[in-house]
Amino acid sequence: MTATKPLVIVTRKLPEQVETRLMELFDTRLNHDDTPMTREQLVAAVGEADVLVPTVTDKIDGPLLAQAGPKLRLVANYGTGVDHIDLATARQRNITVTNTPDVLTEDTADMAMALILSVPRRLAEGERVIRTGDWEGWTPTWMLGHRIWGKRLGIVGMGRIGQAVARRARGFGLQVHYHNRRRVHPEVEEELGATYWDSLDQMLARMDVVSVHCPHTPATYHLLSARRLKLLKSHAYLVNTSRGEVVDEPALIRMLAAGELAGAGLDVFEHEPAVNPKLLSLDNVVLLPHLSSATIEGRIEMGDRVVINIKTFDDGHTPPDRVIESML
């Protein structure tokens, strides 16, 4: 970095107090109207910036980074997931990548738990009936859902968010099971009352609800493939608040439409912001527009982490949230 303030280019509009802090500390160029940058604008940005602050909506791939100017040394991602950034190319070009871990853990876990509750109890269906004026009054057998107390919850990915979901789930009487690349510490298992499954296939075949909490990487693309989805019981529910690419979405849709799966709660989609029209026609699905991290507190804390990462890097130190490929 130079002795002058680094040029920081922000690709999307951020909370006002985050933008103000960035302006105070750095030579910052903001995106006031929040229109996603075009490819040409991103090329121009990486060509002149010292620091780029992208979001999940920006594709920071190898060809883009190949056009980066000599000044670009830091990509300070506003968000936890970095599957939209080519980490290998960044490393080859000596560009550090940071993210904003931890701050969204509780918010995302809240949303996952909300979906775990809402799908079996058919909350979205009931709300639509009220709004359309079709409700004719209470009856003993109409719109019956399923209780979750005593059911088995299978968590795919027992990191920070997975563990936060497990803590909530215990309070609702769910039996917690999990599959993870590495087994968590015995003390954590004991605290969460969680049962570990080395085999994802075997766990899926026994669960009543499955909640996905792993990042999107080449290894997790369609981790829940058509074959694995067919292992689920017909009365099971799937919840995804991680990344849409982790689930084979066309296979999921076919199973939901055929009654081979009871329902799903989706906050993410394989090709978002595009949503498969077939999902829109299904009553047994709750669809949300990527809201898991959408709290005022969380978005401000994300910005604070971005500021800390940039300032630490500009001061000549390793930023606290540096992303290393082996961590993913």
N, C-alpha and C positions, 0 to 999 in steps of 0.2 A: 504494500500500500504506500501511497505518497504521504508527504507531510501535510498536504491539504486535505480537506474533507473528501472522502470517497464519494463517487457518484453512485447513488443507490436508485435503481429503477424498480418500481413496484407495479406489478401487472394488473392488479385489481384494486378496487376501492376497499380500504380497511376501516375499522372503527376510528372515529375522529381523534380520540386521544392517542391512538397508536400512530396515526399519520402525523399528528403534532409533534410527538416525541422524535419520530424519524426526521422531521424537518429541522428540529432543534439540533440534532447531533450530526446529521450528514447532509451532503448536497443531494437532496431527494427529489425525484421526479415521480409524481403521483398519477394515478388514473382516476380522474375526478368523476367521470360519467359511468365507470364500472363496466364499460363495454369490453368483452374479452379481446385481447390483442390478436391481430391477424398474424399469420406466419411472417409476413414481411416486417411487421412491427417488432416481433420477437427477434428476428435476425438483426434489425437495427439496434435493438436494446443490448443484445449480447456483444455487439460489435463495439459499443462505446462505454458500457457500464463497468464499474469496479465490482459492484454487487448487484445481483439480480434477485428480486423477491417474487418468486412465482407462487401459484396455487395449484391445486389438483386439476384445474381446468386448462392448464398450460402444458403442452407437450414439449418437454425439454429433452429431445432425443439426440442421438449421436450426430446426425447431419446438422442440427442446429448448433450444437456445441462446437462442431468443427469450424463453424463460421465465427466463433467468439474472438473478440479482439484480445490483444496481449494484456489488457488491463483486468479482464474478468478473472477473478481469483476466488470468488465466493458466490454460491447459489444458496441463499438463505430461504429455504422453503417455508411458506406459511401454511403449516399443516403437518400431520404426523406421517402419513403415507408418502412414499417417494417413488412409487412404481411408474410415475410419469416422467422420471428423470433417469437418463442413461448414466448410471453411476460408474460403469467401466470407462466410458469415454471421458467423464469428468476426471476420473483418477489419472488417466493417460495424459490429460492436458493440464494436470496439476491444479485442478479447480476443486476446492473444498465444498462439500455439500452438508448443510445442516437441516434439521427439522425441528418440530416442536412437540416432543413426547410428553407424556404424563398429564398435561393440562386438560386433555379431553377425556380422560379415563372415566370419570364419574358421569359426565354428560352422556357419553356413548352407552355406558352401562345402564343408565336410566332409560334411554330409548329402547335398548334391547329388552329390558324388563317390561316396558310398556307394551311392546309387541308380543312378548311371551304371554302377557295377560289378555291383550285385546283380540288376538286371533282365535284362540279356543272359545272365548266368550262372545265372539261375533259382534264386537262393539261397532265396527265400521258398518256392517250390514244394518244393525239396529238404528244407527244414526241416519243412514240413508232413508230408511222407512219413515222416520219422523219428518225429515225434510221434504219428502215427496208427498206427505199427507196420506200415506197408505195405512197408517196404524189404525186398527179398529178396536183396540183395547186388549187387555191382558187375557191370555188363555193358558191353561195348564201345560199344553204341549207345543206351543208355538216358539220357533227360533231357539231351540235348546242348544246350548253349547256344552263344553266339558270343563269340569273343575280341574285346576292344576295341582291342588294339594295332593301330595302323595305320588305324583307322577315323576318319571325319570327325565331329567334334563341332561342332554349330552352337549358339552361345550367343546367346540373344535378350535383349539388355540387357547392355552391357559396362560397367557401373558397378563399384563396389568389389567386390561379390560375384561378378559375372561374371568379373572379372579374377582373383579368387582361385581360382575354379573352373578358369580357363584354366591357371594355374600348376600346379595339381594334375594337370590332364589331360595336360599335356606330360610329366609324370613317368611316366604310364601309356602313353605312346606314341601318344596321340591327336593328330590334326591339327586345330588349332583354327581355327574360322571364327566370325565374329560379325556381327550386325546391331545397330545402335544408332542413336538419333536423330542423334547427331553422331559422326563418326569420332574415335577416340581418337588421342592424340599418336603420331607415328611412332616415338618411342623406346619407347613402351609396346607398340605392335604388334611391334616388333623383339624386345623382351624376351620377349613371349609367343609369338612365331612365329605371330601371328594374321593371318588373311586377312579383310579387310573386305568386306562385301556391302552395297551401297546398297539393293538390292532384297531385302526379306525373302522374297518369293515365290521368287526364284531360289535363294536360299540353302537354303530348306527342301527344295526339290526335289532337292538334291544331298547331303544329310546322312544319316549313319547313326544319329546320336544328336542330339537337340535338347534343350537345357536352358534353361528359362525363368527369367530374372532381372530382370524389369522390374516396377515398382510397378503397382498397380491404380489407374487414373485413368479418366475418361471416354474418353480417347483409346486406352487399352489394353484396354478391356472387349472380350472375345472377339477380342483381337488375333489369336489362333490360332483363326480361325473354321472353320466346316465346310469352306468353300472352301479355306482354307489348309492345313488338316489333310490334305485329299485330295492335296495336292502332295507329301506325304511318301512315301518309298518304302515298300513293304509290309514290308520287313525292318527298318525304322527303329524307334527307341525314343524316347519322349517322357518327359522328367523335368520336374517342376514343384515348386519349393520357394519360389515367390514368392507369388502369390495365385491362388486357384481361378478367380476371375472372368476372368482373362486368357485362359483356354481355354474353348472351347465344349464343356462337359462331355458333354452328350447326344450330340453328334456324335462325340466321342472314344470314348465307350462303344460306339456303333454300329460304328465302325471296328475297335475291338479285338475285338468279338464276331464280326465278319465275317472276321477275319484280314487286314484291309486295313492293319493296323499290328501290328508284332511284339509290342510291349509298352509298358508305361508304369510310371513310378515317381512316385507322387503323395504329397506331404506336406501338400497343401492341396486344398480342395474348394470348388466354387462356392457351396454353401449350408451350409458347415460351421457347427456341428458335425454337421449332417445329412450322411450319406453315401448317395449313390444306391445302393439295393439291388442294382442291376444290376452295379455295380462289384464288390460282394462276391462275386459268382458267377464272376468272371473269374480264371482261373489265371495269366494273363499280365500281371498288375498287382501291384505292391508298394504297399500302402497303409499310410501312417503318420499318426498323429494330431497333425499340426502340431508336429513335434519338432525342426525345424531349429535353433531358438534355445534348445533345452532343455538347456543346460549350467549347472551351478552357477556357474561363473565368469562366463558371459555374463549371467545374470540379475542377479548382484550388480553387474556393471559397468553394466547398464542402470539399476539403482537409483541408482548413484553419479551417473550423468548427470542423472537426474531431480532429485536433490538439488542438484547444481551449477546446473541451470537455474533452480530455484525460488529458491535463495539469491542468485544473480546478479540475478534479476528483483526480488527483495525489496530488494536493495541499491540499486535504481534504475538498473541497467545493462541493456543488451540481452543476453538469455541467449545462450550460444554456439550452441545448437541450435535457434534460432528457425526455424520452417518458413515459407517463402514459396511461394506457389502456383506461381510461375514456375520454382521449383526442381524441381517434380515432373514 
